[in-house]
Amino acid sequence: MADRQELIDKSACEMVELLDAGEISPDDALDTLEARIAQVDRQVNALPTLCFERARDQTRRLRDIPPADRGLLRGLPVPIKDLTNVAGVRTTFGSKLLEDNTPDITGAVAQTLENNGAVIYAKSNTPEFGTGGHTFNDVFGTTRNPHDLSKSAGGSSGGAAAALASGTAWLAHGSDMAGSLRTPASFCGIASLRPSPGLIATDPGNFPFQFLGQEGPMARSVEDVALLTDAMCGLSHRAGLSKPAPATSFLSAARHPRMPQNVAFSPDLDLTQTSREVREAFDKAMKTLAGSGMDLEETHPDLSDAEEAFTLQRALIYAGNLGGDLEKTRNTLKPEVVWNVEKGLAAGGDEIRSALMAQGRVFESAAGFMQDHDVFVCPATIVSPFPAEERYPGSSSGVPISDYYGWLKIVYAITATSLPVITIPCGRTADGLPLGIQLVGKPHGEQALFSIARYLEEIFGWDLVPVDPARR
C-alpha cells in the first residue's frame, strides 16, 4: 500500500480505482483520514464531529463483499454536511437548539451515498441552519481557510470545502441556497456542482417542491465532482423533486472534455460591484479563455428580478421551518436567522404573488439566454476570502444585519434561474488566495456542462493537491 501522504494526494477517482483493484481497503482509507485529521484539523475545524466507530462498523460489513459489489464508491469515505441527518451521529445544524440532537434516521442523500458505497466518517461544519456565506456557529466555532488560517473558508459548506482543501476528505457532500456550494469552493480552491432541481433527491421537509435549496457534490477536481454526482443522483420515493440517473454517467462526460463554442461572460451581472482583486483575476481568466480560441461575448441574461424572486421565497422557507417557535427561540438563534424568519412571517399576499411572478420571469430570461450559448461564466464571489473574525463582509464597519447576504448576490441571482452551475478555480489574488468562477449550463444540462468544465479546468491548470494549513 502507498504511504498515507501519497494516498491523501490522490484524487477520488484514483482512490476508487485502488479500492476496486483491492490494492487498498476501506479501512486503509479510514486510517489515512483519521491520521490526517489528527494532524491538521485542530487548526482548520472543518470536521468537528467524527464517527469513525460507525464508519468501521460499515467497513467490517464490506470486507466480505467483492469490491465490484460495494457500490460505485467501493467504500470510499465521505463526510456529510451538518445540515443532513445521519442515524446515530450527532447532527446539530450548527445551532444551540439542536446541539444534543442524535437522529434515528439517515437523510435521503446520505442514504443514497451509503447505498452507492460511501462510508460516512464525519460531519462537516456549517453556520447555524446554513445561514450566511461564512462558516461559524456557537456549537463548534469557526472553520478556517486552509490557504490562510486567518481567513474565512466561505459558507455554508465551508467545513466540506476546507476538508477537501486540507486533505481530510477526497469527496464531500454539501448544499446550496445562496451560494453555499460555490462561495466556499471559490475561497478554498476546489470544485462543486449546484445541480438542477431533482437531479439529487433530498428530504422533502416542509417544502418538498422548493428548488432554491439543493444538495450537491464537492471535490478537488471536475472528474471527482462528476464521480460524486453519479453516486448522489437518481430517483427517490422520499423526495418531492426527483428524476432518474442518466444513461451515460457524469464521469464519462467529464472524461470527454469539449471546447465550448459560444461563451458568454459577465463580471457582475449588472447587479453587484465586484472588488478590484476579484475583477482583475476574472479579467485575466477571460483573457486566458479568449487566447485559447474560444468565442467570448460579454453579455448576460436579464436577472433584474432575481433579488425579489430569491429573497422572499427564501424568507418564506425560514418562516415555515422556524417561525412557529420564534418567540421561544429568538434569543438563541443568531440575528441573521431571526431576520430571515421575521421577513417571511411579515410577507403579505401581494408581496408573495409578486415574488412568484418574478421567479417566472427570471427562469424564462435565463433559459432563453442559454439557448444561444454553451456556457455562461461569472465570478463565484465578489470578494476574496475575508478575515475569519468577521460575521460577514462589512459587519465590523456598520453593514446592517438586513444586508448580511448582499455580497452573495452574484451567486443567489444564479440560484434564482434554477440552472446547473459548476464552480472551478480560475486564479489567485495578489496574496495567493484562490478565486473561482461559476460555469452556468443550459436547463438540465449537467452532461454537457461537465464536459465543458473539464475542458476549462485543463486550460487553467489548477494544482489539485491539498495544502498543509498555513497561517500567513
BELCORLIN-V716702 format. One record per pair of residues at least 12 apart in sequence whose C-alpha atoms are under 10 Angstrom apart, sorted by the first residue. I is the first residue (numbers start at 1). J is the second residue. Records with the same first field share a line. If there is no record, write none. Layout:
# BELCORLIN-V716702
I: J / J
This chain:
# BELCORLIN-V716702
1: 18 / 22 / 23 / 24 / 25 / 28
2: 23 / 24 / 28
3: 32
4: 28 / 29 / 31 / 32 / 33 / 35 / 36
5: 32 / 33 / 35 / 36 / 167
6: 32
7: 24 / 28 / 29 / 32 / 33 / 167 / 170
8: 29 / 32 / 33 / 36 / 164 / 166 / 167 / 168 / 169 / 170 / 465 / 466
9: 167 / 170 / 464 / 465 / 466 / 467
10: 167 / 170 / 220 / 464 / 465 / 466
11: 170 / 171 / 219 / 220 / 221 / 223 / 224 / 464 / 465 / 466
12: 73 / 76 / 77 / 169 / 170 / 171 / 219 / 220 / 221 / 223 / 224 / 225 / 227 / 228
13: 73 / 76 / 170 / 171 / 221 / 223 / 224 / 225 / 226 / 227 / 228 / 251
14: 224
15: 29 / 73 / 74 / 75 / 76 / 170
16: 67 / 72 / 73 / 74 / 75 / 76 / 227
17: 67 / 73 / 74
18: 67 / 74
19: 67 / 68 / 70 / 73 / 74 / 75 / 76
20: 66 / 67 / 68 / 69 / 70 / 72 / 73 / 74 / 75
21: 66 / 67 / 68 / 74
22: 66 / 67 / 68 / 74
25: 59 / 62 / 63 / 67 / 74 / 75 / 76
26: 55 / 56 / 58 / 59 / 60 / 62 / 63 / 67 / 74 / 75 / 76 / 77 / 117 / 118 / 119
27: 55 / 56 / 58 / 59 / 60 / 62 / 63 / 75 / 76 / 77 / 119
28: 59 / 76
29: 75 / 76 / 77 / 119 / 169 / 170
30: 52 / 55 / 56 / 59 / 75 / 76 / 77 / 78 / 119 / 120 / 121 / 169
31: 52 / 56
32: 167 / 168 / 169
33: 52 / 77 / 121 / 167 / 168 / 169 / 170
34: 50 / 52 / 121 / 168
35: 168
36: 166 / 167 / 168 / 169
37: 50 / 163 / 166 / 167 / 168 / 169
38: 168
39: 168 / 468 / 469
40: 146 / 163 / 166 / 167 / 168 / 468 / 469 / 470
41: 143 / 144 / 146 / 162 / 163 / 166 / 167 / 168 / 469
42: 143
43: 143 / 144 / 145 / 146 / 149 / 469 / 470 / 471
44: 142 / 143 / 144 / 145 / 146 / 147 / 148 / 149 / 153 / 159 / 162 / 163 / 166 / 469 / 470
45: 124 / 125 / 135 / 136 / 140 / 141 / 142 / 143 / 144 / 145 / 146 / 158 / 159 / 162 / 163
46: 122 / 123 / 124 / 125 / 126 / 135 / 140 / 142 / 143 / 144 / 145 / 146 / 153 / 157 / 158 / 159 / 160 / 161 / 162 / 163 / 164 / 165 / 166 / 168 / 169
47: 79 / 80 / 81 / 82 / 121 / 122 / 123 / 124 / 125 / 126 / 140 / 143 / 159 / 160 / 162 / 163 / 168 / 169
48: 82 / 122 / 123 / 124 / 125 / 126 / 139 / 140 / 141 / 143 / 159
49: 79 / 80 / 82 / 89 / 90 / 91 / 92 / 121 / 122 / 123 / 124 / 125 / 140
50: 79 / 89 / 90 / 120 / 121 / 122 / 123 / 124
51: 79 / 88 / 89 / 90 / 120 / 121 / 122 / 123
52: 119 / 120 / 121 / 122
53: 121
54: 87 / 88 / 89 / 119 / 120 / 121 / 122
55: 75 / 77 / 78 / 118 / 119 / 120 / 121 / 122
56: 119 / 120 / 121
57: 119
58: 75 / 114 / 117 / 118 / 119 / 120 / 121
59: 75 / 76 / 77 / 117 / 118 / 119
62: 74 / 75 / 117 / 119
63: 75
67: 117
68: 117
69: 116 / 117
70: 114 / 115 / 116 / 117 / 118
71: 113 / 114 / 115 / 116 / 117 / 118 / 231
72: 113 / 114 / 115 / 116 / 117 / 118 / 227 / 228 / 230 / 231
73: 113 / 114 / 115 / 116 / 117 / 118 / 119 / 227 / 228 / 230 / 231
74: 116 / 117 / 118 / 119
75: 114 / 116 / 117 / 118 / 119 / 120
76: 114 / 116 / 117 / 118 / 119 / 120 / 169 / 170 / 171
77: 114 / 117 / 118 / 119 / 120 / 121 / 122 / 169 / 170 / 171 / 172
78: 110 / 113 / 114 / 117 / 118 / 119 / 120 / 121 / 122 / 123 / 160 / 168 / 169 / 170 / 171 / 172 / 173 / 228
79: 110 / 118 / 119 / 120 / 121 / 122 / 123 / 124 / 159 / 160 / 163 / 164 / 168 / 169 / 170 / 171 / 172 / 173 / 174
80: 109 / 110 / 113 / 120 / 121 / 122 / 123 / 124 / 125 / 157 / 159 / 160 / 171 / 172 / 173 / 174 / 175
81: 93 / 110 / 122 / 123 / 124 / 125 / 126 / 130 / 156 / 157 / 158 / 159 / 160 / 172 / 173 / 174 / 175 / 215
82: 94 / 122 / 123 / 124 / 125 / 126 / 127 / 128 / 129 / 130 / 157 / 159 / 160 / 173 / 174
83: 107 / 123 / 124 / 125 / 126 / 127 / 128 / 129 / 130 / 156 / 157 / 174 / 175
84: 103 / 106 / 107 / 108 / 109 / 110 / 123 / 173 / 174 / 175 / 202 / 203 / 215
85: 101 / 102 / 103 / 104 / 105 / 106 / 107 / 108 / 109 / 110 / 111 / 123 / 203
86: 102 / 103 / 104 / 105 / 106 / 107 / 108 / 109 / 110 / 111 / 120 / 122 / 123
87: 102 / 103 / 104 / 105 / 106 / 107 / 110 / 111
88: 101 / 102 / 103 / 104 / 105 / 106
89: 101 / 102 / 103 / 104 / 105 / 106 / 120 / 121 / 122 / 123
90: 102 / 103 / 122 / 123
91: 103 / 123 / 124
92: 123 / 125 / 126 / 128 / 129 / 139 / 140
93: 125 / 126 / 127 / 128 / 129 / 130 / 137 / 139
94: 124 / 125 / 126 / 127 / 128 / 129 / 130 / 131 / 135 / 136 / 137 / 138 / 139 / 140 / 141
95: 126 / 127 / 128 / 129 / 130 / 137 / 138 / 139 / 140 / 332 / 333 / 334
96: 128 / 137 / 138 / 139 / 140 / 329 / 332 / 333 / 334
97: 128 / 139 / 329 / 332 / 333
98: 128 / 139
99: 138 / 139 / 140
100: 139
106: 203
107: 202 / 203 / 204 / 238
108: 200 / 201 / 202 / 203 / 204 / 232 / 236 / 237 / 238 / 239
109: 173 / 200 / 201 / 202 / 203 / 215 / 216 / 231 / 232 / 233 / 234 / 236 / 238 / 239
110: 173 / 202 / 203 / 232
111: 202 / 232
112: 200 / 201 / 202 / 231 / 232 / 233 / 234 / 235 / 236
113: 173 / 228 / 229 / 230 / 231 / 232 / 233
114: 231 / 232
115: 231 / 232
116: 228 / 230 / 231 / 232
117: 231
118: 171 / 228 / 231 / 232
120: 172
121: 169
122: 168 / 169 / 172
123: 159 / 160 / 172 / 173
124: 143 / 157 / 158 / 159 / 160 / 161 / 162 / 163 / 172 / 173 / 174
125: 137 / 139 / 140 / 141 / 142 / 143 / 155 / 156 / 157 / 158 / 159 / 160 / 161 / 162 / 163
126: 140 / 141 / 142 / 143 / 154 / 155 / 156 / 157 / 158 / 159 / 160 / 174 / 180
127: 139 / 140 / 141 / 142 / 143 / 154 / 155 / 156 / 157 / 158 / 159 / 334
128: 156 / 333 / 334 / 336 / 337
129: 156 / 318 / 322 / 333 / 334 / 337
130: 155 / 156 / 157 / 158 / 175 / 176 / 177 / 178 / 180 / 337
131: 155 / 156 / 177 / 178 / 180 / 318 / 334 / 336 / 337 / 340 / 404 / 405
132: 154 / 155 / 156 / 157 / 177 / 178 / 179 / 180 / 336 / 337 / 391 / 392 / 404 / 405 / 408
133: 152 / 153 / 154 / 155 / 156 / 157 / 158 / 178 / 179 / 180 / 181 / 182 / 183 / 184 / 391 / 392 / 393 / 404 / 405 / 407 / 408
134: 151 / 152 / 153 / 154 / 155 / 156 / 157 / 158 / 159 / 180 / 183 / 184 / 385 / 386 / 387 / 388 / 389 / 390 / 391 / 392 / 393
135: 152 / 153 / 154 / 155 / 156 / 157 / 158 / 159 / 180 / 184 / 388 / 391 / 392
136: 152 / 153 / 154 / 155 / 156 / 158 / 159 / 388 / 389 / 390 / 391
137: 334
138: 332 / 333 / 334
142: 158 / 159 / 388 / 389
143: 155 / 158 / 159 / 160 / 161 / 162 / 163 / 388
144: 158 / 159 / 162 / 188 / 387 / 388 / 389 / 469 / 471
145: 158 / 159 / 161 / 162 / 163 / 165 / 166 / 184 / 187 / 188 / 189 / 385 / 386 / 387 / 388 / 433 / 469 / 470 / 471
146: 161 / 162 / 163 / 164 / 165 / 166 / 167 / 187 / 188 / 189 / 433 / 466 / 467 / 468 / 469 / 470 / 471
147: 162 / 165 / 166 / 187 / 188 / 189 / 385 / 432 / 433 / 434 / 466 / 467 / 468 / 469 / 470 / 471 / 472
148: 188 / 385 / 387 / 388 / 431 / 432 / 433 / 468 / 469 / 470 / 471 / 472
149: 387 / 388 / 469 / 470 / 471 / 472
150: 385 / 386 / 387 / 388 / 389 / 470 / 471 / 472
151: 187 / 384 / 385 / 386 / 387 / 388 / 389 / 390 / 433 / 471 / 472
152: 184 / 187 / 188 / 384 / 385 / 386 / 387 / 388 / 389 / 390 / 391 / 392
153: 165 / 183 / 184 / 185 / 186 / 187 / 188 / 189 / 385 / 386 / 387 / 388
154: 179 / 180 / 181 / 182 / 183 / 184 / 185 / 186 / 187 / 188 / 381 / 384 / 385 / 386 / 388 / 392
155: 174 / 175 / 176 / 178 / 179 / 180 / 181 / 182 / 183 / 184 / 185 / 187
156: 174 / 175 / 176 / 177 / 178 / 179 / 180 / 181 / 182 / 183 / 184
157: 172 / 173 / 174 / 175 / 176 / 179 / 180 / 181 / 182 / 183 / 184 / 185 / 218
158: 174 / 180 / 181 / 182 / 183 / 184 / 185 / 187 / 188
159: 172 / 174 / 184
160: 172 / 173 / 174 / 175 / 181 / 184 / 185 / 188 / 217 / 218 / 219
161: 173 / 174 / 181 / 182 / 183 / 184 / 185 / 186 / 187 / 188 / 189 / 190 / 191 / 192 / 218 / 219 / 220
162: 184 / 185 / 187 / 188 / 189 / 190 / 466 / 467 / 469
163: 188 / 219 / 466
164: 185 / 188 / 189 / 190 / 191 / 218 / 219 / 220 / 465 / 466 / 467
165: 185 / 187 / 188 / 189 / 190 / 219 / 220 / 464 / 465 / 466 / 467 / 468 / 469
166: 188 / 465 / 466 / 467 / 468 / 469 / 470
167: 220 / 465 / 466 / 467 / 468 / 469
168: 466
169: 218 / 219 / 220 / 466
170: 218 / 219 / 220 / 221 / 224 / 466
171: 217 / 218 / 219 / 220 / 221 / 224 / 225 / 227 / 228
172: 192 / 216 / 217 / 218 / 219 / 220 / 225 / 228
173: 192 / 215 / 216 / 217 / 218 / 219 / 228 / 229 / 232
174: 192 / 193 / 194 / 214 / 215 / 216 / 217 / 218
175: 192 / 193 / 194 / 195 / 213 / 214 / 215 / 216 / 217 / 218
176: 193 / 194 / 195 / 212 / 213 / 214 / 215 / 216 / 411 / 412 / 415
177: 194 / 211 / 212 / 213 / 214 / 215 / 310 / 314 / 411 / 412 / 414 / 415 / 416
178: 212 / 213 / 310 / 311 / 314 / 405 / 408 / 409 / 410 / 411 / 412 / 413 / 414 / 415 / 416
179: 194 / 213 / 380 / 381 / 408 / 409 / 410 / 411 / 412 / 413 / 414 / 415
180: 192 / 194 / 213 / 214 / 215 / 216 / 408 / 411 / 412
181: 193 / 194 / 214 / 215 / 216 / 217 / 218 / 380 / 411 / 421 / 422 / 423
182: 194 / 218 / 379 / 380 / 381 / 411 / 412 / 421 / 422 / 423 / 424 / 436 / 437 / 438
183: 379 / 380 / 381 / 382 / 383 / 384 / 385 / 408 / 410 / 411 / 423 / 435 / 436 / 437 / 438
184: 218 / 380 / 381 / 385 / 423 / 435 / 436
185: 218 / 219 / 220 / 380 / 381 / 422 / 423 / 424 / 425 / 434 / 435 / 436 / 437
186: 379 / 380 / 381 / 384 / 385 / 423 / 424 / 425 / 426 / 427 / 428 / 433 / 434 / 435 / 436 / 437 / 438
187: 380 / 381 / 383 / 384 / 385 / 386 / 425 / 428 / 433 / 434 / 435 / 436
188: 220 / 385 / 425 / 433 / 434 / 435 / 436 / 467
189: 219 / 220 / 221 / 423 / 424 / 425 / 426 / 427 / 428 / 433 / 434 / 435 / 436 / 462 / 463 / 464 / 466
190: 218 / 219 / 220 / 221 / 222 / 225 / 423 / 424 / 425 / 434 / 435 / 436 / 462 / 463 / 464 / 466
191: 217 / 218 / 219 / 220 / 221 / 222 / 223 / 224 / 225 / 422 / 423 / 424 / 425 / 436 / 437 / 438 / 453 / 457 / 464
192: 216 / 217 / 218 / 219 / 220 / 221 / 222 / 224 / 225 / 226 / 228 / 229 / 421 / 422 / 423 / 424 / 425 / 438
193: 214 / 215 / 216 / 217 / 218 / 219 / 222 / 225 / 226 / 228 / 229 / 420 / 421 / 422 / 423 / 424 / 438 / 439 / 440 / 446 / 449 / 450
194: 213 / 214 / 215 / 216 / 217 / 218 / 415 / 418 / 419 / 420 / 421 / 422 / 423 / 438 / 440 / 446
195: 214 / 215 / 216 / 217 / 229 / 233 / 418 / 419 / 420 / 421 / 422 / 441 / 444 / 445 / 446
196: 211 / 214 / 215 / 216 / 415 / 417 / 418 / 419 / 420 / 421 / 441 / 442 / 443 / 444 / 445 / 446
197: 209 / 210 / 211 / 212 / 213 / 214 / 215 / 241 / 242 / 243 / 418 / 419 / 420 / 443 / 444
198: 211 / 214 / 215 / 233 / 234 / 235 / 236 / 239 / 240 / 241 / 242 / 243 / 244 / 444
199: 214 / 215 / 216 / 229 / 230 / 232 / 233 / 234 / 235 / 241 / 242 / 243 / 244 / 245 / 246 / 420 / 444 / 446
200: 214 / 215 / 216 / 217 / 229 / 230 / 231 / 232 / 233 / 234 / 235 / 236 / 239 / 241 / 242 / 243 / 244 / 245
201: 214 / 215 / 216 / 232 / 233 / 234 / 235 / 236 / 237 / 238 / 239 / 240 / 241 / 242 / 243 / 244
202: 214 / 215 / 216 / 232 / 233 / 236 / 237 / 238 / 239 / 240 / 241 / 242
203: 215 / 236 / 237 / 238 / 239 / 240 / 241
204: 238 / 239 / 240 / 241
205: 238 / 239 / 240 / 321
206: 317 / 320 / 321
207: 240 / 316 / 317 / 320 / 321
208: 238 / 239 / 240 / 241
209: 239 / 240 / 241 / 242
210: 240 / 241 / 313 / 314 / 317
211: 241 / 313 / 415 / 416 / 417 / 418
212: 310 / 313 / 314 / 317 / 412 / 415 / 416 / 417 / 418
213: 314 / 317 / 415 / 418
214: 415 / 418
215: 232
216: 228 / 229 / 232 / 233
217: 229 / 230 / 231 / 232 / 422
218: 422 / 423
219: 424 / 464
220: 424 / 425 / 462 / 463 / 464 / 465 / 466
221: 424 / 425 / 453 / 454 / 457 / 462 / 463 / 464 / 465
222: 251 / 254 / 255 / 422 / 423 / 424 / 450 / 451 / 452 / 453 / 454 / 455 / 456 / 457 / 458
223: 250 / 251 / 252 / 253 / 254 / 255 / 450 / 451 / 453 / 454 / 457
224: 250 / 251 / 254
225: 250 / 251 / 254 / 422 / 450
226: 249 / 250 / 251 / 252 / 253 / 254 / 255 / 446 / 447 / 450 / 451 / 454
227: 249 / 250 / 251 / 252 / 254
228: 250 / 251
229: 245 / 249 / 250 / 251 / 446
230: 245 / 246 / 248 / 249 / 250 / 251 / 252
231: 245 / 249 / 250
232: 245
233: 245 / 246
234: 246
246: 446 / 447
248: 447
249: 447
250: 446 / 447 / 448 / 449 / 450 / 451
251: 447 / 450 / 451
252: 447 / 450 / 451
253: 446 / 447 / 448 / 449 / 450 / 451 / 452 / 453 / 454
254: 446 / 447 / 448 / 449 / 450 / 451 / 452 / 453 / 454 / 455
255: 450 / 451 / 454 / 455
256: 448 / 450 / 451 / 452 / 454 / 455
257: 448 / 449 / 450 / 451 / 452 / 453 / 454 / 455 / 456 / 457 / 458
258: 448 / 449 / 450 / 451 / 452 / 453 / 454 / 455 / 456
259: 292 / 293 / 294 / 374 / 451 / 452 / 453 / 454 / 455 / 456
260: 293 / 294 / 295 / 296 / 373 / 374 / 375 / 448 / 449 / 451 / 452 / 453 / 455 / 456
261: 293 / 294 / 295 / 296 / 373 / 374 / 375 / 452
262: 294 / 295 / 296 / 297 / 370 / 372 / 373 / 374 / 375 / 376
263: 286 / 289 / 290 / 294 / 295 / 296 / 297 / 298 / 299 / 370 / 372 / 373 / 374 / 375 / 376 / 377 / 439
264: 295 / 296 / 297 / 298 / 299 / 300 / 301 / 369 / 370 / 372 / 373 / 374 / 375 / 376 / 377 / 378 / 439 / 440
265: 282 / 286 / 296 / 297 / 298 / 299 / 300 / 301 / 375 / 376 / 377 / 378 / 379 / 438 / 439 / 440
266: 282 / 283 / 286 / 297 / 298 / 299 / 300 / 301 / 376 / 377 / 378 / 379
267: 279 / 280 / 282 / 283 / 286 / 298 / 299 / 300 / 377 / 378 / 379 / 380 / 381 / 382 / 410 / 437
268: 300 / 378 / 379 / 381 / 382 / 409 / 410
269: 299 / 300 / 301 / 302 / 303 / 304 / 378 / 379 / 409 / 410 / 413 / 414
270: 299 / 300 / 301 / 302 / 303 / 304 / 410
271: 302 / 303 / 304 / 306 / 307 / 409 / 410 / 413
272: 382 / 406 / 407 / 408 / 409 / 410
273: 382 / 383 / 407 / 409 / 410
274: 379 / 381 / 382 / 383 / 384 / 407 / 410
275: 381 / 382 / 383 / 384
276: 382 / 383 / 384 / 429
277: 382 / 383 / 384 / 428 / 429 / 430 / 431 / 435
278: 379 / 380 / 381 / 382 / 383 / 384 / 427 / 428 / 429 / 430 / 434 / 435 / 436
279: 379 / 382 / 383 / 429
280: 427 / 428 / 429 / 430
281: 379 / 426 / 427 / 428 / 429 / 430 / 434 / 435 / 436 / 437
282: 377 / 378 / 379 / 380 / 426 / 427 / 428 / 435 / 436 / 437
283: 379
284: 426 / 427
285: 425 / 426 / 427 / 436 / 437 / 459 / 460
286: 298 / 377 / 378 / 426
288: 426 / 456 / 459 / 460
289: 456 / 459 / 460
292: 456 / 459
296: 373 / 376 / 377
297: 373 / 376
298: 376 / 377
299: 369 / 376 / 377
300: 365 / 366 / 369 / 370 / 376 / 377 / 378
301: 362 / 363 / 364 / 365 / 366 / 367 / 368 / 369 / 370 / 376 / 417
302: 361 / 362 / 363 / 364 / 365 / 366 / 369
303: 358 / 359 / 361 / 362 / 363 / 365 / 366 / 413 / 414 / 416 / 417
304: 358 / 361 / 362 / 365 / 413
305: 354 / 355 / 357 / 358 / 359 / 360 / 361 / 362 / 363 / 365 / 413 / 416
306: 355 / 358 / 359 / 360 / 361 / 362 / 363 / 409 / 412 / 413 / 414 / 415 / 416 / 417
307: 355 / 358 / 359 / 362 / 406 / 409 / 412 / 413 / 416
308: 351 / 352 / 354 / 355 / 356 / 357 / 358 / 359 / 413 / 416
309: 352 / 353 / 354 / 355 / 356 / 357 / 358 / 359 / 360 / 361 / 362 / 413 / 416 / 417
310: 355 / 356 / 358 / 359 / 362 / 409 / 412 / 413 / 414 / 415 / 416 / 417
311: 340 / 343 / 344 / 355 / 405 / 412 / 413 / 416
312: 340 / 343 / 344 / 347 / 351 / 352 / 354 / 355 / 356
313: 344 / 347 / 352 / 355 / 356 / 359 / 416
314: 340 / 341 / 343 / 344
315: 337 / 339 / 340 / 341 / 342 / 343 / 344 / 345 / 346 / 347
316: 340 / 341 / 342 / 343 / 344 / 345 / 346 / 347 / 352
317: 340 / 341 / 344 / 345
318: 337 / 338 / 339 / 340 / 341 / 342 / 343 / 344 / 345
319: 337 / 338 / 339 / 340 / 341 / 342 / 343 / 344 / 345 / 346 / 347
320: 341 / 344 / 345
321: 341
322: 337 / 338 / 340 / 341 / 342
323: 338 / 340 / 341 / 342 / 344 / 345
324: 341 / 345
326: 338 / 341 / 342
335: 401 / 402
336: 391 / 400 / 401 / 402 / 403 / 404 / 405
337: 401
338: 401
339: 401 / 402 / 404
340: 401 / 402
343: 402
358: 416
359: 416 / 417 / 418
360: 416 / 417
361: 417
362: 413 / 414 / 416 / 417 / 418
363: 414 / 416 / 417 / 418 / 419 / 443
364: 417
365: 417
366: 414 / 416 / 417 / 418 / 419 / 440 / 441 / 442 / 443
367: 417 / 418 / 419 / 441 / 442 / 443
368: 442 / 443
369: 442
370: 419 / 440 / 441 / 442 / 443
371: 441 / 442 / 443
372: 442
373: 440 / 441 / 442
374: 439 / 440 / 441 / 442 / 445 / 448 / 449 / 452
375: 421 / 438 / 439 / 440 / 441 / 442 / 445 / 448 / 449 / 452 / 453
376: 421 / 438 / 439 / 440 / 441 / 442
377: 421 / 422 / 423 / 437 / 438 / 439 / 440 / 441
378: 410 / 411 / 414 / 423 / 436 / 437 / 438 / 439 / 440
379: 410 / 411 / 423 / 424 / 425 / 426 / 435 / 436 / 437 / 438 / 439
380: 408 / 409 / 410 / 411 / 422 / 423 / 424 / 425 / 435 / 436 / 437 / 438 / 439
381: 407 / 408 / 409 / 410 / 411 / 435 / 436 / 437 / 438
382: 407 / 408 / 409 / 410 / 411 / 435
383: 407 / 408 / 435
384: 428 / 429 / 431 / 433 / 434 / 435 / 436
385: 429 / 433 / 434 / 435
391: 404
392: 404 / 405 / 406 / 407
393: 405 / 406 / 407
394: 407
410: 438
411: 438
414: 438 / 440
417: 440 / 443
418: 440 / 442 / 443 / 444
419: 440 / 441 / 442 / 443 / 444 / 445 / 446
420: 438 / 439 / 440 / 441 / 442 / 443 / 444 / 445 / 446 / 449
421: 437 / 438 / 439 / 440 / 441 / 442 / 445 / 446 / 449 / 450 / 453
422: 437 / 438 / 439 / 440 / 441 / 446 / 449 / 450 / 452 / 453
423: 435 / 436 / 437 / 438 / 439 / 440 / 453
424: 436 / 437 / 438 / 439 / 453 / 454 / 456 / 457 / 460 / 462
425: 437 / 438 / 456 / 457 / 460 / 461 / 462 / 463
426: 438 / 456 / 457 / 459 / 460 / 461 / 462
427: 460 / 461 / 462
431: 472
434: 462
438: 453
439: 452 / 453 / 456
440: 453
441: 453
